[in-house]
Amino acid sequence: MKISKPKKLLPGDKIGIVALSDISDDEKIAKSVTYLEELGYKVIQGKTLGFYSHGRSAGSGLERLDDVVDVVGQGAKAVVLAVGGWSASDVITEMLTRRVFRAGIYKVLQRRVLERPIIWSGYSDNLYWQNFLLAAGGIASLHGLHAQGLLEWSDKSRELWWDWLTKTEPKVFAGDQRWRVYLGKVGQKPRGILIPSNLDCLSRVSGMKFLDPTVAYEDEDLIVVLEDNEVYKSDILRTIDSLLYSWILNKQMGRIQAIIIGRLVQSKEDVTGYREWESAFWDDLVSRLAPFKIPLVRWDNFGHAWNDEIKGNDFVSLPLGVRAELAIEGANKCKLTVDPLVID
């Protein structure tokens, strides 16, 4: 399966905003709509935004999928997912129970979404959807800002985000980034398709070719970038183990060229007196990966926010499904060169 890149955004293009997971905040969405319109874009607001409540989520899974089809059908060249949250997994459940097929939505999804790549931006549990786009349709997307948070991040964060949406030059993340190398030698330059994902999302679909991009591209080398939010430390290791089991059983370990661990935000012990996080977690992770000789790198600039203070700093948006190279230059020095997300 060939990976398809979307065309870059131009002023006057339509940008859709859809709540594919939890209920969104009307006031914050309104500010983002104004911001996008003042930049010269036309905004299509999905029916699932804010007021359209279905428990915690913004409508049922089928309703949210129907909203995606509707917004894309109105000519959106990009869709910025409104907000993250657990409810995004409902959409995957609908696909696995085949209700989307019986409702006739999947055929429309295939024709309007999987066969006509546009820009998708989101993070957190929206990676369920973005993993599906890459695994089932070969569509590259962006582990990037949500619509609800466009104005909560720094100017630098938004500038990088816009670069991914509008420019066709590679990006380099190097000396100003916080790196630490746990496995790997100076001079190594692993290359592969970049798979940045929320750890929990990727592990829950691991091994399913329909949903897991790490098994969908059997002949491609991969660089996997993982982050997560508010998870017990012991559960993070269990989640990483489930990924390793999948990669071993599906004979993928030879294709994983490097693993980058982003911010593991607000991770805490689940038992008082449990071993210290910093030493135990990384020691355990190194012991798991050492036999496979896979470089393991920590990158604290990438991942969820963890408090209001960091929301005033930088958010690194990163494409899912493009080629990249990780150059190891020292114990605390790496350079990640990433191909563009969009084409002319």
Helices and strands as residue ranges (DSSP letters): E 14-18, H 26-38, E 42-45, H 61-73, E 78-81, H 88-96, H 99-102, H 105-109, I 110-114, E 119-122, G 124-126, H 127-137, E 141-143, H 155-166, E 171-173, E 179-183, E 191-198, H 199-204, H 213-216, E 222-229, H 233-249, E 256-265, H 277-289, G 290-292, E 296-299, H 308-311, E 318-320, E 323-330, E 333-338
